Amino acid sequence: MMKLNPATLLFILLALGGAAALFLAGAKPAAPLVISTPPPQVAAKPAAAPIDVTHKTVEDLKKQIVLLEGQIEYLQGQNDALKDENAQMIQKLGTLGMKDAPKMVPKDDDAAPDFVGMGLEMMKMRKLHALPLVTTNVSQEEVETVILAWLRRQQPNDEGKKLAHGLAALGWIPEAIDPLPLRAALLARQLGGWYDDESETMFTIDPSTASGPAVTSNEPLGIAFGQLLREYGSILFQPQHGPLKTDMRLARDSLIAGDAALTRFLHSLQNPASAPKDDLPSEDPDHPLNQVPMPAYLRDLSLFPFSRGFDFAQTLHSAGSFAQLNAAYSRPPISTAEVIEPEVYLDPERPAPVEIQLGEVKLKNTLPYLDDRLGKFACVTALRAYNTDEDAALGARGLVADRLLAWKADGAAKRDHAAWQTLFMDKSSADAFYKAMLNCLKQRYETKGENEFTAQSRFVSLLRNRGEAGVVLIEAASEEARAAMKLLMK
């Protein structure tokens, strides 16, 4: 026999209650409702005999009321059983079409968190019509492995390593490393899990393997991020078109990370139990994020999408609610400057990105292995290492465009050759940047403030060009390379 859903049961209860009310009032009720067979999941209980409401004695009335109460109690039991079954079906709903995902097995002494219900709540609040995510508990190491595989698809052909080599050549990180495993470890701690589009599964971190309690308390953020990644990842990240420039990649990361952070925040306002439970400040050495041995410069870049992305998403939400955020995925921010200043992004006539053109980029007949755009946030972060926040912000404020080129150095040089060309809106903006960058070089190399010098086996120049609106920083491993790079960037 077909099962009764909760809505049907409610109708039956109302009908039975109405029959009782009509009878007590002396009215003639409709034909009695008879349930002949209970749903198969619940132990069968003999159905009550049809109620004959033609008797007139008080005793008969009492008997009829008792029978009605019995049927109501019985139907309530059916309703409770169906609720339990529906909860299990919702949990299994996401498994439709799942590809070889491991089963989620809760501990004997602990019930599995209701990630499906949490996801449904957040997506309903976020006004997205999406099925719940399939979730399964795995170790933190496995989550990091899944994240790393995704990152390598976004930055193939060792693009992450190439960027690190370029940043090391500029002296902004101590040594050239592979930053992607470190970023994967950081994301695992930030999100408490990851949605894998290949297996169509949300992997959450088993608390027994977590590097700290704050990791698993971030799971609501991870669920929101996973839902949005499933919904918009194919639009926002398209590795088939080649790796994004650093500035654009950080901007797109900021849209989805900020959207997830805002969704989690609004959900926690309605559900205080899902609010973050970590009281440690981010600068505390014991904070889970600081357990990842990541250079400070790369850490700041990795944290930007969540910190400034939240403000960006909040501004878009204030301007046009979630419809504005949904539309942003088809028109994502193109630079960190737009994330830092959302009003620039929201301007219908926002300026197109400016490209720095160079006639030749070969050094000793060799093309650069890195040709990148770092953007405003990367610029201000570099300046902050040796300047006050105010001077660093002033130095990066008028940045219009930049281009970082890096070439392999010959011999036993520890660092490669790099040239970073920047372009500003006017001379005064370029002046502010030049002053702040010169202060960086003076402190890092312990010079007297010269704009050209040789120190620590490096041949460094900081020069003005492009009608006094441009500044080029050259870091070379030899005098010959520095002279050649001056000609390239002239």
N, C-alpha and C positions, 0 to 999 in steps of 0.2 A: 504494500500500500504506500502511496506517496507520503513523504514526511511533511509535517506541518512546520512552516517557518514561523519565526516570532511574531510577524505581523498577523498571520492567520490565527495564531493562538490568542493574540490580543483581541481580535475580533470575536473569537469564541467566548472569551471571558466576558466581554462587554455584552454579548448576546445572552449568555446565561444570567448575568447580573440583571439585565433588563427584563428577562422572563420572570425572575423572582420578584422584581419590583411591580410588574404588571399584575402578578398573581395576588400579591398582598394588597394591591389597590382594588382588586375585584375585577380586573379586566381579563379578557380572554387572550392568552398569549398565542403566539404562532406555533406551528407544529414543532414538537420537541426535536432537539438535535441529538442524534445517537452516534457515538463513536464506537465502531464495532471492533477495530483492531488497533493496538498501540504501535508506534514506530518500532522497528526491529531492534534498535540499539538499547531500548529500555525494557526491563523485564515486564512481561505482559501482566496486566491487571484486569480482572473481569470487568467488562463494561457495565455501568449501572443500567438498570432496566429503564425503558422509556418512562418519562415522568407524566403521569396522568394528573392533570390539574383540574379535574372536574369535581373532586371532593370538596365538601364544604365545612368539614369539622375542623376545629382548632388542632386536634392531634394530627390529622392528615396534613395540615399546613406545616406543622413542625417537621413531620417526616420528609415532606418535599424539600424544605429548607436544608435539612441535614444532607439529603441526597445532592442538592445543588452545591453545598459546601464541599462534599466529597469529590464531586467532579471538578470543581475549581482547584482543589488541592492537587488532584491527579494531573490536571492540565498544567499546573505550575511546575510539577515535577518534570513533565515532558519538555516544558520550555527551558528549564535549567539544563536538562540533558542536551538539548539542541544547542544551547549557548556554548557548552563545553566542546561539542563537536565542531561548531563553527570556528571556534578559536584555533582548533587543530587544523582545520581546513585552510584558514588564512595563513597559518605558518607554512603550510605545504604549497600554497598558491604559487609562490615564486619559483618553485622547482620545475614548473612546466617549461620544457625546452632547455633545462640546465645541462651544461656540458661537463660531465665527470667531476662534479664538485663533491668533496668529502662531506659526510653527514655530520651534523652538529650534535654532539653527545654531551649533555650537561653532566656535571659532577653529581655523585649520589647525594651529596649534602648541600647542593646549591642548584637552584632553578636557573635555566638559561634566561638571560635578559630578553625582554620582549622588543627586539629590534624591529620586527615587522610592524608591530603596533606603533612604535615610536616613529618609524618612517612614514606610515600612513598619516599619523597626526601632523608631522611636519610638512608633508607634501600637500595635505589638505589646507593647512594654514598658508603654505607657500603658493597655493592655487595652481598646483601642477597635477594633472591627471595621469598618474603613473602607478603601475603595479608595485607592490612592496618588493624590496630586495631580498634575494636569497642570502641568508647569513650563515656563516659557519666559523667556529672557533679554531684558530691555529696558533702556532707559536709566533712570538714577535719576530724571530729570525725569518720565518716563512713570509710574514707580511712585508718585511723589508725586501725580500727577494722578489715578490710580486711588484712592489713599487719600482725597484731598480729596473726590472724588465720594461716597465712602462716608460720610465725616464730614458732608457736607451733607445726606445722607438722614437721618442721625441727629438733626441739629439744623437742621431746615428753617426757612424764613422768617427767615433772618438771626438765629437764636437765638444763635449764637456771637458775632456783633457786639453784640447787645443785652447779653449778659453782660459783654463787654469795656467797654461804655459805663457799665454799673453799677459795675464795679470801678474804672474811672477816676474816676467821681463820688466814690467813697469815698477816692480817692487811693492805691489799692493798686497801680495800674499807671500809668505816666507819661501815657499818652494812649489814647484809644479807637481800637482797631485791629480788623482782622478776624483773629482768632486761628487760624482753621481751616487756612489755608495753612501757617502756621508749625507747627501741630501735625502736619500731614501730612508736612512736611519732617523733623520730629523722629522720627515713627514710621518713616519710611523708613530713617533712620540706625540706629534701635534694632533694627529687624527685618531689614534687608537685603532686603526684598521684601514682597509683600502678596497675599493671596488675594482675587480678584475674583469675587464670587458671580454676577455677571451673565454673564461669559464662562466661569465655572467653571474658572478658570486661576490658578495661582500664578505671579505675576510676580516674578522675582528680578533683582537689579540687575547689569547688565553691569559687571564690574570696571573696564573702561576708562572708564566714566562716573561711577564712585563718587567721592564727596568725600573718601574716605580708606579705607585698607585695613581699618579696624575695621568699616566698613559691611558689606562682603561676608563678613567673618568671623562676622557675626551671622545668617547665613542659616539655620543650624540652628534658632535661636530663631524665625525667621520661618516655617520649615516647620511647627514645632510649633504656632505661633499660627494659621497658616492651616488646618491640619487641624482644630483646635478651633473656629475660626470657622465652618468649613463644617459641622461637626457640631452646634454649639450656637448659632450666631449668630441663627438665626430664633427661638430660644426666649429668648435673653438680650436681644436688641435688637429691639424691635417698633415702628418709627417710625410705624406706622399708628395707634398709640394716643397719638401726640403725643410731643414731646421730654421726656426725663426731667429731673428736677431735677438740678442739678449734683452734689449729694451722692450721690444714687442712681446717677447715671451713672458717677461715679468708683468707686463700690463695685462695680458690674457690670464695669467695665473691669478692676478689680483681680482679679476672679475668673478671667477668661480669660487676662489677662496673667500673673498669678501661676501659673496652671496650666501655661501654656506655658514659663515660666521654670523651673519645677520639672521639667517633662518634659525640657527641654534639659539641665538640670543632671544629672539621673539618667542620661541618655543619654551625656553626656560622661564620666561616671565609667566607663562601659563602653567608650567610644570616645574616648580622650584626644585624638585628632586633631581632633575636633569641638569641643573646649573653646575658650572665648573666647581670642583671641590679642592683644587690646588691653591693653597694660600701662599706658596713660595713666590717671591718676586723673580722675574725672568733673569735678573743679574745674579741671583744666588748660585754659587757653585754647585749646590746639590739639586738644582732644578734639572729635571730630566733632559731638557733641551741642551743644557750645558755639559751633559755627559758625552755628547758627540764631539770628537776632537776635530772640529771644523775651524779653519782660519776665520778670524773675526770678520773680515771683509765679506767672505762668502756666506757667513752666517747671516749678516745683515741683509744681503740680497735675498736669501732664502726665506727670511721672516717677513720681508716687505709685503708679499701678497696677502698675508693674514692681518698684519697690523694696519697698513694703509688701505688694503682692499676693503676692510670692514667699513671705514669711513666713506670710501667711494660708493659701496653698495647702499649704505645708509642715505647718502645724498640722492642717489637715483631713486630709491624707494620713496623718499620725501617728495621728489619731483613728480612721480607718476605711479606710485605704488609698485606692485609686483609686475604690472604690465610693462613698466619702464625697464625693469631688470630683465624680463624675458626678451624684450626687443634688443637689449644690449648684446645678446649673443650673436645676433645677425649683424650687428654693427659694433664690434668690440673696440675697446680703447687701443690706440696704436702706439702709445708710449707711456712711460711712467710719469711723464709730465701731466698727462691727462688724468691719471689716477690721483696724483698729488693735488691737482686743481680740477675737480670734476666739472666746474663751470665751463672750462675750456672744452671738455668732451661734450657737454650738453648744448654748446653753441651750434646752431644749425649750420653756421658758416665756419666751422673749425678749420684751421689751416691744414693743408696737406703736409706730410712730412718732407723735410728738406734733405736732399742727398748731397753729400760732399763728393764732387767729381775730381778725379785725379787722372792725368794723362797717362801715367805709367806707374805700375806698382811692383815691377820686378826688381829685385835686389840681387845683383850678380846673376842676372838671367833666371832668377828663381822667383816664382810667384809666392805670395805670403800663404802660410798655412791657416792663418786666421784673418778674416776680414769681417769685422763686427761693428755693431752700434751699441754702445753701453747705455746711453740715456741719462736723464737728469738725476735719478736717484743714485745710480752708480757714481756719477760725478760728485754729488754732494757727500756721499759716503767716503770717497777717497779724500776729499778735502777735510772732512771732520777728523781724520786721524791725527792731524797736526794743527788744526785751527779750532776756534770756538764754533759752536753750532751757528751762531749769528753770522760769523765771517764765512763759514762754509756755505750757508744758505744764500748769502749775498753773492758768493763767487759762482754758484751754479744757477742763479735765478734767470739770467738772460740766455741760457744755452738754447740754441736753435737746432744744432745738429752736431754729430761727432762721428768719427770713424777710427777704429783701432785696427792696425795692421801689425802682424808679427811674422818674423822669418826665423828659421833655424840658424843658430850661431855655429860657426865652424870650431873645430878643435875641442879643447877641454873647458870651454866657457860654461859656467854654471847656469847662466841665464841667457835667453835668446835676445834677438834684436826686436824692438817694438817702437812704433810711432803712433801717437794718439793725436789726431787732428780735431780741434774743436772750433765751432763757429758760433758767434753770439749776435744778438740782435743789434748791438751798436758798440762803439768803442768803449764807453764807460762800463758796460757789462763785461767786456773782454778785459778791461783793466782790473776789475774786481777779481776775476778768475785768475789772472796772471799773478796778482799779488798773493792770493791764497796758495796757489800751486808753488810759487817760489818759496814761500814759507815752509811748505811741506818738504821740498828738496833740501832746503837749508838745514832743517832739523834731522832729516833722515840720514843725510850724508855728512852732517857736521861741517858745513862750509860757512863762508862768510856772507853768503847770499848772492853769489855769482849766478848768472843765467846760463853759463857754459863752464863746465869743469870736468875733471877726471878724478874719480874717487872710488875706492873699493872695487877696482877693476871694471868700472863702468864709465862710459863716455856719454855724458848727459848734456842736453841742450833744451832750453825753453825759449822759443822764438815767437815773435809776432809775425803774422802774415795776413793775407786776404783783406787788404785795405784797413788794417788795424782792428778788424772785427774777428780775426782768427788767431788762435794760439796753438802751437804744435809742441808736444813734448816728445823728445827723442831719447830713447834709452838703448844704447848699443854696447856690444861686447868688444868693439875695436874702433879705433879712430877712422879706419877706412870705411867701415860700415856707417858710422855717424855722418861722414862727409857725403856718402852716396845717398843716405836717407834725407839729408837736407835738400838735395837736388830734387828728389822725388816729391817732397812735400812743399816745395817752393811755390 
